[in-house]
Each structure stands twice: as structure tokens, then as C-alpha cells.
Amino acid sequence: MLEGYYNRFDPAKKYDQHLFRAGYVLQSAELNEIQSAFAHRLGRVAGAVLREGGFVAGGEIFVDTTTGDTVCEAGSIYVRGAVRDVERASFSIPVTGAVTIGVRVRETVITEVDDPGLRDPAVLVRNYGEPGAGRLKVEVLWGWS
């Protein structure tokens, strides 16, 4: 995924929380594990209420059956344990045969190379302007097959 990225989260181990102790260093892997554990826990609760791929708001699809011109409205959809926004899109689809319209997920790792604003903004410290954590960008996009 990203060089120097560690994440030991494993739901099978049933670890419920991190117990930080004075005098011991904080590991970046521990911060990553906390994020993953929270996402896992929240996703399980949301998954009990929402259906994977189900729209929470918006997401209407309009197809002109004569031309194939298609408009997919913006909406919010439950995908991969979170409600995610999808922007409005328009495209043309074939008017003969079977066509499936839906969303796909695109993941991109972003670093300070892609977004210089991710460099440390804290002035008057040794780390000022240095790179830090990367970001996982998750986008939901309309498409068809």
C-alpha cells in the first residue's frame, strides 16, 4: 500500500481497545490499528441497519430508452462499511441488450508528493514542512457494463 505503513488489526484476535502505558513509545502501527478497529466496529453496526450497495439518499437513474442518454443523480450509498457520496454523472449506454448501471469504488493513496498541503504545517518545530502520513482516498463513481 504505502512504504512504511503497518497495520496489525485482526478482528479475530478480539482486541477491544489499546491500553497506552506511560514510558512506552507510541507506534504508528497502533494509530493505524485504532482507525481500522473503529471502522470495523462502525461498519458492523451500520451493516446491521443498511444493505451493502443500498442508497441512503438520492441516486436516481434516468435513461432515455431511445438514445441511451443516461443521467445518474448524486446520492449517498452504503459501500464498504460507510455511507459514501457519489456525484452526478451522465453518459450514453447501448439501447439494445442488457446493461447494468451501478457504482464502483476507486482507492488512491495520496502523499505529500500529490498534495503538498499534507506536509507538517507546525511552524517553529524541527519537522516543519516534512512529510507525514499518507491518505487513502476513496471515491464512488457511477459506471455501466
Steps between C-alpha positions, in 0.01 A plus 500: 500500500741766622864455596545502876128440565419237761160386622467184709123524554341154505137472615553130579729599791206678668714785633251761619722799571858619521633553852776760470762495774717785621865462412436297184519643149191543285523291183358623171365146453292548815339813358420311179353213703275740692363640174439152359338375821266801507407457132440128557280563804300778332463296180351209691243724668412678175489167316228383738285796392608566141541272200832495310443700182177653629431868444435710809408811299474598135660284233212501253579374151328635188545328164371624165416163343511648150848658514663319793581834663520431873508730801593363841421748774724573795428298808626329813556125492612248762819338367780323687376582848430870447247734341684655208403775257484445126489802270258551212613346172370470147598262222349304213424129514401259223125481440509131409601211719541486875680782681580525869533846654659537840787642697862400537752587766839651416771513766806720464787550742586870528830628641667839532624452142138511378378756755772729642247616761563172684846615611527587872354852545631551856740793488798532733547122529768279346242309298354809328439429132586131533283218365270308731216253461364419159127506437275233352258675266180304433276613216169352387431550131209418270563256216344234284585166342 
